[in-house]
Amino acid sequence: MSLLAIVLLAAGTYAFRLIGPVFQHRLQIPDRMQRLLSVAAVVLLVALVATAALTEGHGFAGWARPSGVLVGGVLAIRRAPFPLVVIAAAATTAVLRLCGVP
Protein backbone atom coordinates (compact mmCIF):
# COMPACT_ATOMS: atom_id res chain seq x y z
CA MET A 1 0.00 0.00 0.00
CA SER A 2 1.45 3.34 -0.96
CA LEU A 3 2.10 6.12 1.49
CA LEU A 4 -0.50 8.30 -0.25
CA ALA A 5 -3.22 5.68 0.34
CA ILE A 6 -2.27 5.42 4.01
CA VAL A 7 -2.37 9.20 4.44
CA LEU A 8 -5.76 9.42 2.68
CA LEU A 9 -7.22 6.66 4.85
CA ALA A 10 -5.89 8.34 7.99
CA ALA A 11 -7.34 11.71 6.93
CA GLY A 12 -10.70 10.11 6.13
CA THR A 13 -10.78 8.33 9.47
CA TYR A 14 -9.93 11.55 11.31
CA ALA A 15 -12.62 13.44 9.36
CA PHE A 16 -15.27 10.85 10.30
CA ARG A 17 -14.27 11.11 13.95
CA LEU A 18 -14.38 14.90 13.80
CA ILE A 19 -17.83 15.05 12.18
CA GLY A 20 -19.58 13.74 15.31
CA PRO A 21 -18.58 16.50 17.73
CA VAL A 22 -18.80 19.23 15.06
CA PHE A 23 -22.35 18.38 13.92
CA GLN A 24 -23.65 17.10 17.26
CA HIS A 25 -26.02 20.03 17.82
CA ARG A 26 -26.82 20.75 14.16
CA LEU A 27 -28.02 17.31 13.11
CA GLN A 28 -30.72 15.35 14.91
CA ILE A 29 -30.92 11.66 14.09
CA PRO A 30 -34.29 10.08 14.91
CA ASP A 31 -34.34 7.39 17.61
CA ARG A 32 -35.45 4.72 15.14
CA MET A 33 -32.50 5.51 12.87
CA GLN A 34 -30.09 5.34 15.81
CA ARG A 35 -31.43 1.88 16.71
CA LEU A 36 -31.13 0.75 13.09
CA LEU A 37 -27.55 2.02 12.90
CA SER A 38 -26.67 0.15 16.10
CA VAL A 39 -28.18 -3.05 14.74
CA ALA A 40 -26.42 -2.54 11.40
CA ALA A 41 -23.06 -2.19 13.17
CA VAL A 42 -23.63 -5.46 15.05
CA VAL A 43 -24.70 -7.26 11.86
CA LEU A 44 -21.61 -5.99 10.06
CA LEU A 45 -19.31 -7.20 12.85
CA VAL A 46 -21.02 -10.61 12.96
CA ALA A 47 -20.64 -10.95 9.18
CA LEU A 48 -16.96 -10.06 9.46
CA VAL A 49 -16.41 -12.62 12.23
CA ALA A 50 -18.31 -15.31 10.30
CA THR A 51 -16.32 -14.66 7.13
CA ALA A 52 -12.99 -14.69 8.96
CA ALA A 53 -13.89 -17.77 10.99
CA LEU A 54 -15.37 -19.93 8.27
CA THR A 55 -13.32 -19.19 5.17
CA GLU A 56 -9.72 -19.35 4.10
CA GLY A 57 -8.98 -18.25 0.57
CA HIS A 58 -11.97 -19.37 -1.48
CA GLY A 59 -12.98 -22.36 0.61
CA PHE A 60 -13.99 -23.63 4.01
CA ALA A 61 -11.37 -23.07 6.74
CA GLY A 62 -11.93 -26.44 8.41
CA TRP A 63 -13.47 -27.20 11.79
CA ALA A 64 -10.68 -26.09 14.12
CA ARG A 65 -10.96 -22.36 13.50
CA PRO A 66 -14.77 -22.11 13.83
CA SER A 67 -14.55 -24.19 17.01
CA GLY A 68 -12.04 -21.76 18.48
CA VAL A 69 -14.24 -18.82 17.54
CA LEU A 70 -17.23 -20.57 19.11
CA VAL A 71 -15.34 -21.12 22.39
CA GLY A 72 -14.21 -17.50 22.38
CA GLY A 73 -17.74 -16.31 21.65
CA VAL A 74 -19.25 -18.34 24.47
CA LEU A 75 -16.67 -17.02 26.92
CA ALA A 76 -17.22 -13.45 25.70
CA ILE A 77 -20.99 -13.79 26.16
CA ARG A 78 -20.36 -15.05 29.68
CA ARG A 79 -18.24 -11.90 30.23
CA ALA A 80 -14.95 -13.70 30.79
CA PRO A 81 -11.82 -11.50 30.86
CA PHE A 82 -10.61 -10.67 27.36
CA PRO A 83 -7.17 -12.32 27.70
CA LEU A 84 -8.91 -15.55 28.78
CA VAL A 85 -11.24 -15.37 25.76
CA VAL A 86 -8.32 -14.97 23.36
CA ILE A 87 -6.17 -17.65 24.98
CA ALA A 88 -9.04 -20.16 25.17
CA ALA A 89 -9.99 -19.59 21.52
CA ALA A 90 -6.39 -19.94 20.35
CA ALA A 91 -5.80 -22.99 22.55
CA THR A 92 -8.95 -24.69 21.28
CA THR A 93 -7.90 -24.15 17.69
CA ALA A 94 -4.34 -25.25 18.37
CA VAL A 95 -5.33 -28.43 20.21
CA LEU A 96 -7.80 -29.41 17.49
CA ARG A 97 -5.18 -28.85 14.79
CA LEU A 98 -2.65 -30.81 16.84
CA CYS A 99 -5.16 -33.67 16.93
CA GLY A 100 -5.42 -33.58 13.15
CA VAL A 101 -8.68 -31.67 12.75
CA PRO A 102 -8.31 -29.35 9.75
C-alpha positions as a Markdown table, in Angstrom:
| # | Residue | x | y | z |
|---|---|---|---|---|
| 1 | Met | 0.0 | 0.0 | 0.0 |
| 2 | Ser | 1.5 | 3.3 | -1.0 |
| 3 | Leu | 2.1 | 6.1 | 1.5 |
| 4 | Leu | -0.5 | 8.3 | -0.2 |
| 5 | Ala | -3.2 | 5.7 | 0.3 |
| 6 | Ile | -2.3 | 5.4 | 4.0 |
| 7 | Val | -2.4 | 9.2 | 4.4 |
| 8 | Leu | -5.8 | 9.4 | 2.7 |
| 9 | Leu | -7.2 | 6.7 | 4.9 |
| 10 | Ala | -5.9 | 8.3 | 8.0 |
| 11 | Ala | -7.3 | 11.7 | 6.9 |
| 12 | Gly | -10.7 | 10.1 | 6.1 |
| 13 | Thr | -10.8 | 8.3 | 9.5 |
| 14 | Tyr | -9.9 | 11.5 | 11.3 |
| 15 | Ala | -12.6 | 13.4 | 9.4 |
| 16 | Phe | -15.3 | 10.8 | 10.3 |
| 17 | Arg | -14.3 | 11.1 | 14.0 |
| 18 | Leu | -14.4 | 14.9 | 13.8 |
| 19 | Ile | -17.8 | 15.0 | 12.2 |
| 20 | Gly | -19.6 | 13.7 | 15.3 |
| 21 | Pro | -18.6 | 16.5 | 17.7 |
| 22 | Val | -18.8 | 19.2 | 15.1 |
| 23 | Phe | -22.3 | 18.4 | 13.9 |
| 24 | Gln | -23.6 | 17.1 | 17.3 |
| 25 | His | -26.0 | 20.0 | 17.8 |
| 26 | Arg | -26.8 | 20.7 | 14.2 |
| 27 | Leu | -28.0 | 17.3 | 13.1 |
| 28 | Gln | -30.7 | 15.3 | 14.9 |
| 29 | Ile | -30.9 | 11.7 | 14.1 |
| 30 | Pro | -34.3 | 10.1 | 14.9 |
| 31 | Asp | -34.3 | 7.4 | 17.6 |
| 32 | Arg | -35.4 | 4.7 | 15.1 |
| 33 | Met | -32.5 | 5.5 | 12.9 |
| 34 | Gln | -30.1 | 5.3 | 15.8 |
| 35 | Arg | -31.4 | 1.9 | 16.7 |
| 36 | Leu | -31.1 | 0.7 | 13.1 |
| 37 | Leu | -27.5 | 2.0 | 12.9 |
| 38 | Ser | -26.7 | 0.1 | 16.1 |
| 39 | Val | -28.2 | -3.1 | 14.7 |
| 40 | Ala | -26.4 | -2.5 | 11.4 |
| 41 | Ala | -23.1 | -2.2 | 13.2 |
| 42 | Val | -23.6 | -5.5 | 15.0 |
| 43 | Val | -24.7 | -7.3 | 11.9 |
| 44 | Leu | -21.6 | -6.0 | 10.1 |
| 45 | Leu | -19.3 | -7.2 | 12.8 |
| 46 | Val | -21.0 | -10.6 | 13.0 |
| 47 | Ala | -20.6 | -11.0 | 9.2 |
| 48 | Leu | -17.0 | -10.1 | 9.5 |
| 49 | Val | -16.4 | -12.6 | 12.2 |
| 50 | Ala | -18.3 | -15.3 | 10.3 |
| 51 | Thr | -16.3 | -14.7 | 7.1 |
| 52 | Ala | -13.0 | -14.7 | 9.0 |
| 53 | Ala | -13.9 | -17.8 | 11.0 |
| 54 | Leu | -15.4 | -19.9 | 8.3 |
| 55 | Thr | -13.3 | -19.2 | 5.2 |
| 56 | Glu | -9.7 | -19.4 | 4.1 |
| 57 | Gly | -9.0 | -18.2 | 0.6 |
| 58 | His | -12.0 | -19.4 | -1.5 |
| 59 | Gly | -13.0 | -22.4 | 0.6 |
| 60 | Phe | -14.0 | -23.6 | 4.0 |
| 61 | Ala | -11.4 | -23.1 | 6.7 |
| 62 | Gly | -11.9 | -26.4 | 8.4 |
| 63 | Trp | -13.5 | -27.2 | 11.8 |
| 64 | Ala | -10.7 | -26.1 | 14.1 |
| 65 | Arg | -11.0 | -22.4 | 13.5 |
| 66 | Pro | -14.8 | -22.1 | 13.8 |
| 67 | Ser | -14.5 | -24.2 | 17.0 |
| 68 | Gly | -12.0 | -21.8 | 18.5 |
| 69 | Val | -14.2 | -18.8 | 17.5 |
| 70 | Leu | -17.2 | -20.6 | 19.1 |
| 71 | Val | -15.3 | -21.1 | 22.4 |
| 72 | Gly | -14.2 | -17.5 | 22.4 |
| 73 | Gly | -17.7 | -16.3 | 21.6 |
| 74 | Val | -19.2 | -18.3 | 24.5 |
| 75 | Leu | -16.7 | -17.0 | 26.9 |
| 76 | Ala | -17.2 | -13.4 | 25.7 |
| 77 | Ile | -21.0 | -13.8 | 26.2 |
| 78 | Arg | -20.4 | -15.0 | 29.7 |
| 79 | Arg | -18.2 | -11.9 | 30.2 |
| 80 | Ala | -14.9 | -13.7 | 30.8 |
| 81 | Pro | -11.8 | -11.5 | 30.9 |
| 82 | Phe | -10.6 | -10.7 | 27.4 |
| 83 | Pro | -7.2 | -12.3 | 27.7 |
| 84 | Leu | -8.9 | -15.6 | 28.8 |
| 85 | Val | -11.2 | -15.4 | 25.8 |
| 86 | Val | -8.3 | -15.0 | 23.4 |
| 87 | Ile | -6.2 | -17.6 | 25.0 |
| 88 | Ala | -9.0 | -20.2 | 25.2 |
| 89 | Ala | -10.0 | -19.6 | 21.5 |
| 90 | Ala | -6.4 | -19.9 | 20.4 |
| 91 | Ala | -5.8 | -23.0 | 22.5 |
| 92 | Thr | -8.9 | -24.7 | 21.3 |
| 93 | Thr | -7.9 | -24.1 | 17.7 |
| 94 | Ala | -4.3 | -25.3 | 18.4 |
| 95 | Val | -5.3 | -28.4 | 20.2 |
| 96 | Leu | -7.8 | -29.4 | 17.5 |
| 97 | Arg | -5.2 | -28.9 | 14.8 |
| 98 | Leu | -2.6 | -30.8 | 16.8 |
| 99 | Cys | -5.2 | -33.7 | 16.9 |
| 100 | Gly | -5.4 | -33.6 | 13.2 |
| 101 | Val | -8.7 | -31.7 | 12.8 |
| 102 | Pro | -8.3 | -29.4 | 9.8 |
